[in-house]
Amino acid sequence: MSKFLEDFVKLANEDGHNLFRISEIVNGSEPETLEVRPANDCCNCYSIAKVFTQVAIGILEDEGKLSTDECIVDIFPEYVTKDIDPNWHKVTVDMVLRHHCGFRGGDMDIDRYNIYENFGDDFLFYIFNNSMDHEPDDHFSYSDSAYYLLARVASKKCGMKMDDFLWDKLFIPLKFQEVAWSHCPMGYPMGATGLYIKSCDLCKFGEMLLNKGEYKGQRIVSERWVNKAIERQYDLYPTGAGNGFYKGGMFGQQLVMVPGTGRVAAWHCAGGGSNDLVKWVSEYSD
């Protein structure tokens, strides 16, 4: 076991984090995983799922099948009625990726609300028929509805369900062992949350992003897209040290990538408040 994993678990235990397991990759090594507490092999990574959705969007843009400048209403004209908020005609894919699309913060959180009681059978109908809380591109307002919408954008542009598309384009090339994604009543992956995955496979995904879209010599998504996703903060955020970037999920799930040390770390836990661990990973130099 690496010294990093030993030091990380010691710190996590001292600080009272209910850690299940952590995996790391350093400079392209195979993932090393430390089991801390019993848990399912595949755990929900919650909002880390959003990064998988934006990578699907990036692959499709690389293939010329969409543009982040496209207006959402042009992609889904069948949902455009005289009753929808006029601000919809301003919303682009880029705005949705940045959570600058005017949606109400915290909307469509399937981890907190009963989907059948709150959102109906057609989640897109629910989204299009909600009035917006803000002017599009006015300011940041985080919601799961944004990334469910992007999962539907990706599904429509690739001609299949987004998670099926990602098996061919991402999961199999990175040799993921198991993946499961929660779906809406119409069978589309949620996009924003509900992705069950092994921490070692989550690490491989982070290694691909750290290497600007390439994994073990195989190009998954363009370097241009990864740079764009980091610069425009398509659900990837700076760690504040080591030029690192990360994405977290509910109850303390984290994926951290640190170019300065060549390290990727991914962990599952049940608790929260693990941003202090993100900072520690980004500053770790041993």
C-alpha positions as CSV (number, residue, x, y, z in Angstrom):
1,M,0.0,0.0,0.0
2,S,1.3,3.4,-0.9
3,K,2.3,6.0,1.7
4,F,-0.3,8.4,0.2
5,L,-3.1,5.9,0.9
6,E,-1.9,5.3,4.4
7,D,-1.6,9.0,5.1
8,F,-5.0,9.8,3.5
9,V,-6.8,7.1,5.6
10,K,-5.1,8.2,8.8
11,L,-6.2,11.8,8.2
12,A,-9.7,10.8,7.2
13,N,-10.2,8.7,10.3
14,E,-8.7,11.4,12.5
15,D,-11.2,14.0,11.1
16,G,-14.1,11.6,11.4
17,H,-14.9,10.9,7.8
18,N,-16.9,7.8,7.2
19,L,-14.6,6.5,4.4
20,F,-15.5,3.3,2.5
21,R,-12.6,3.1,0.0
22,I,-10.1,5.2,-1.8
23,S,-8.2,4.6,-5.1
24,E,-5.3,6.4,-6.5
25,I,-3.3,6.4,-9.8
26,V,0.1,8.1,-10.0
27,N,1.7,9.0,-13.3
28,G,-0.3,6.5,-15.2
29,S,0.1,3.5,-12.9
30,E,-2.6,0.9,-12.4
31,P,-5.2,1.9,-9.8
32,E,-4.4,1.0,-6.2
33,T,-7.4,0.7,-3.8
34,L,-7.6,0.6,-0.1
35,E,-10.8,-0.8,1.5
36,V,-11.5,1.0,4.8
37,R,-15.1,0.0,5.7
38,P,-17.4,-2.6,4.2
39,A,-19.5,-1.3,1.3
40,N,-20.9,-2.4,-2.1
41,D,-18.3,-2.7,-4.8
42,C,-20.1,-0.1,-6.8
43,C,-21.2,3.0,-4.9
44,N,-23.3,6.0,-6.0
45,C,-20.9,8.8,-6.9
46,Y,-23.8,11.3,-6.9
47,S,-22.9,14.5,-8.7
48,I,-19.6,13.3,-10.0
49,A,-21.9,11.7,-12.6
50,K,-22.2,15.2,-14.1
51,V,-18.6,15.1,-15.4
52,F,-19.4,11.9,-17.3
53,T,-22.3,13.7,-18.9
54,Q,-20.2,16.7,-20.0
55,V,-17.6,14.3,-21.5
56,A,-20.4,12.7,-23.5
57,I,-21.3,16.2,-24.8
58,G,-17.6,16.8,-25.5
59,I,-17.3,13.6,-27.6
60,L,-20.4,14.5,-29.6
61,E,-19.0,18.0,-30.2
62,D,-15.7,16.4,-31.3
63,E,-17.7,14.3,-33.8
64,G,-19.4,17.4,-35.1
65,K,-22.9,16.2,-33.9
66,L,-23.5,19.3,-31.7
67,S,-22.2,22.6,-30.7
68,T,-22.2,24.2,-27.2
69,D,-23.5,27.3,-28.9
70,E,-26.7,25.6,-29.9
71,C,-29.9,26.8,-28.4
72,I,-31.8,24.1,-26.4
73,V,-35.1,24.9,-28.0
74,D,-33.6,24.1,-31.4
75,I,-32.7,20.7,-30.1
76,F,-36.1,20.0,-28.7
77,P,-38.6,21.9,-30.8
78,E,-41.3,19.4,-29.9
79,Y,-41.3,20.8,-26.3
80,V,-41.6,24.5,-27.4
81,T,-45.1,25.8,-26.9
82,K,-46.6,29.2,-26.4
83,D,-46.7,28.6,-22.7
84,I,-43.0,28.1,-22.0
85,D,-40.9,30.8,-20.4
86,P,-39.7,33.1,-23.3
87,N,-36.2,33.0,-21.7
88,W,-35.9,29.4,-23.1
89,H,-35.0,30.9,-26.5
90,K,-31.8,32.3,-25.0
91,V,-30.5,29.1,-23.3
92,T,-27.5,27.4,-25.0
93,V,-25.8,24.1,-24.2
94,D,-22.9,26.1,-22.8
95,M,-25.1,27.9,-20.3
96,V,-26.5,24.6,-19.1
97,L,-23.1,23.1,-18.8
98,R,-22.1,26.0,-16.6
99,H,-25.3,26.1,-14.5
100,H,-26.0,29.5,-15.9
101,C,-29.3,28.6,-17.6
102,G,-31.7,30.3,-15.2
103,F,-33.0,27.2,-13.5
104,R,-34.0,27.1,-9.8
105,G,-31.2,26.0,-7.6
106,G,-31.5,22.4,-6.4
107,D,-34.2,21.5,-8.8
108,M,-34.9,17.8,-9.8
109,D,-32.8,16.3,-7.0
110,I,-33.8,12.6,-7.2
111,D,-31.7,11.9,-4.1
112,R,-34.0,13.9,-2.0
113,Y,-37.4,13.8,-3.7
114,N,-39.8,11.1,-4.9
115,I,-39.5,11.3,-8.7
116,Y,-43.1,10.2,-9.4
117,E,-44.7,12.6,-6.9
118,N,-42.6,15.6,-8.0
119,F,-41.6,15.3,-11.6
120,G,-44.1,13.2,-13.4
121,D,-43.4,10.7,-16.2
122,D,-41.8,13.1,-18.7
123,F,-38.9,14.9,-17.0
124,L,-38.3,17.1,-20.0
125,F,-41.9,18.3,-20.0
126,Y,-41.4,19.2,-16.3
127,I,-38.3,21.2,-17.0
128,F,-39.7,23.1,-20.0
129,N,-42.8,24.0,-18.1
130,N,-41.2,25.4,-15.1
131,S,-40.7,29.1,-15.0
132,M,-37.1,30.2,-14.7
133,D,-35.8,31.9,-11.5
134,H,-33.2,33.9,-13.2
135,E,-32.3,35.5,-16.6
136,P,-30.2,33.0,-18.6
137,D,-26.4,33.5,-18.3
138,D,-27.1,35.9,-15.4
139,H,-25.4,33.9,-12.6
140,F,-24.6,30.4,-11.3
141,S,-27.5,28.3,-10.0
142,Y,-26.7,24.7,-9.4
143,S,-29.3,22.1,-10.2
144,D,-29.7,18.4,-11.3
145,S,-32.2,19.4,-13.9
146,A,-29.5,21.0,-15.9
147,Y,-27.5,17.8,-16.3
148,Y,-30.6,15.7,-16.8
149,L,-31.3,18.0,-19.7
150,L,-27.8,17.5,-21.0
151,A,-28.2,13.7,-20.8
152,R,-31.3,14.1,-23.0
153,V,-29.3,16.4,-25.4
154,A,-26.6,13.8,-25.7
155,S,-29.1,11.0,-26.2
156,K,-30.9,12.8,-29.0
157,K,-27.7,13.8,-30.7
158,C,-26.2,10.3,-30.7
159,G,-29.4,8.5,-31.5
160,M,-29.3,6.2,-28.4
161,K,-29.5,6.5,-24.6
162,M,-26.5,8.3,-23.4
163,D,-25.3,5.6,-21.1
164,D,-25.3,3.1,-24.0
165,F,-23.3,5.6,-26.0
166,L,-20.8,5.9,-23.2
167,W,-20.3,2.1,-23.0
168,D,-18.9,2.2,-26.5
169,K,-17.0,5.5,-26.2
170,L,-15.7,5.5,-22.6
171,F,-16.6,2.6,-20.3
172,I,-15.3,-0.2,-22.5
173,P,-12.1,1.6,-23.7
174,L,-11.2,2.3,-20.0
175,K,-12.1,-1.3,-19.1
176,F,-14.6,-0.4,-16.5
177,Q,-15.8,-3.5,-14.6
178,E,-19.3,-2.4,-13.6
179,V,-21.4,0.6,-14.2
180,A,-25.1,1.3,-13.5
181,W,-27.0,4.6,-13.9
182,S,-30.4,5.6,-12.5
183,H,-33.0,6.3,-15.1
184,C,-36.0,8.5,-15.5
185,P,-39.4,6.9,-16.1
186,M,-38.8,7.2,-19.8
187,G,-35.6,5.2,-19.6
188,Y,-33.0,7.9,-20.0
189,P,-30.0,8.1,-17.6
190,M,-30.3,10.9,-15.0
191,G,-27.1,12.5,-16.1
192,A,-26.7,14.6,-12.9
193,T,-26.5,11.8,-10.3
194,G,-27.3,8.1,-9.7
195,L,-24.1,6.7,-11.3
196,Y,-22.9,3.6,-9.5
197,I,-19.2,2.8,-10.1
198,K,-16.1,1.4,-8.5
199,S,-13.6,3.8,-7.1
200,C,-10.8,2.2,-9.2
201,D,-12.8,2.9,-12.4
202,L,-13.6,6.4,-11.3
203,C,-9.8,6.9,-10.9
204,K,-9.3,5.7,-14.5
205,F,-11.8,8.3,-15.7
206,G,-9.9,11.0,-13.7
207,E,-6.6,9.8,-15.3
208,M,-8.1,10.3,-18.7
209,L,-9.1,13.9,-17.8
210,L,-5.6,14.5,-16.3
211,N,-4.1,13.4,-19.6
212,K,-6.2,15.8,-21.5
213,G,-8.6,13.2,-22.9
214,E,-6.3,10.3,-23.5
215,Y,-6.1,7.0,-21.6
216,K,-3.1,4.6,-22.1
217,G,-2.5,5.9,-25.6
218,Q,-6.2,5.9,-26.7
219,R,-8.0,9.2,-27.4
220,I,-11.4,9.4,-25.7
221,V,-12.2,13.1,-26.0
222,S,-10.2,15.9,-27.5
223,E,-7.6,17.9,-25.5
224,R,-9.5,21.0,-26.7
225,W,-12.6,19.8,-24.9
226,V,-10.9,19.0,-21.6
227,N,-9.2,22.4,-21.6
228,K,-12.6,24.0,-22.4
229,A,-14.3,22.0,-19.6
230,I,-11.7,23.1,-17.1
231,E,-11.6,26.7,-18.2
232,R,-15.4,27.2,-18.4
233,Q,-16.0,25.0,-15.3
234,Y,-18.2,22.5,-16.8
235,D,-18.7,20.9,-13.4
236,L,-14.9,20.7,-12.9
237,Y,-13.5,23.2,-10.3
238,P,-10.0,24.2,-9.2
239,T,-8.6,22.7,-6.0
240,G,-6.7,25.8,-5.2
241,A,-3.3,24.1,-5.2
242,G,-1.1,22.1,-7.6
243,N,-3.1,23.3,-10.6
244,G,-5.5,20.6,-9.6
245,F,-9.2,20.2,-10.4
246,Y,-12.0,18.2,-8.9
247,K,-15.6,17.3,-8.7
248,G,-17.5,16.2,-5.6
249,G,-20.8,14.5,-4.9
250,M,-23.3,14.3,-2.1
251,F,-22.1,12.7,1.2
252,G,-18.5,13.4,0.5
253,Q,-17.7,11.5,-2.8
254,Q,-14.7,13.0,-4.6
255,L,-12.7,12.8,-7.7
256,V,-9.4,14.8,-7.6
257,M,-6.8,15.3,-10.3
258,V,-3.5,17.0,-9.6
259,P,-1.3,17.7,-12.7
260,G,1.6,18.9,-10.5
261,T,2.1,15.5,-8.9
262,G,0.5,13.3,-11.6
263,R,-1.9,11.9,-9.0
264,V,-5.6,11.0,-9.3
265,A,-7.6,10.1,-6.2
266,A,-11.2,8.9,-6.0
267,W,-13.1,8.0,-2.9
268,H,-16.5,6.9,-1.7
269,C,-17.8,7.6,1.8
270,A,-21.0,8.4,3.7
271,G,-20.9,11.7,5.5
272,G,-19.8,14.9,3.9
273,G,-17.5,17.9,4.4
274,S,-14.6,16.3,2.5
275,N,-13.4,19.4,0.8
276,D,-10.6,19.6,3.4
277,L,-9.4,16.2,2.0
278,V,-9.5,17.6,-1.5
279,K,-7.2,20.4,-0.5
280,W,-4.9,18.0,1.3
281,V,-4.7,15.8,-1.8
282,S,-3.9,18.8,-4.0
283,E,-1.0,19.8,-1.7
284,Y,0.4,16.3,-1.0
285,S,3.9,16.0,-2.3
286,D,5.5,12.8,-0.8
